Amino acid sequence: MRGHVQGVGYRQACCRAATALGVAGWVRNRSDGSVEVQAEGQNQQLLDLRLWCESGPAGALVSEVIPSLMPIAGDDWFEIRR
């Protein structure tokens, strides 16, 4: 995600949203000021998480979400990475 997405609790809120949706994967800040999310789950779960990511938590101003396909890692949890 790009925009005003660091310093607003984005990673913590994303982790809560993903966990509530039953999605596995991770979220982390990037040095360029963006936030990166890798998620695995059913199509509807991933769509719901993407919709959440497009708005984020209160205080976030998401300007862009860039989706990509990644290899499945097979994790069964969602975590915040540094």
Secondary structure, 3 states (H helix, E strand, C coil): CEEECCCCCHHHHHHHHHHHHCCEEEEEECCCCCEEEEEECCHHHHHHHHHHHHHCCCCCEEEECCCCCCCCCCCCCEEEEC
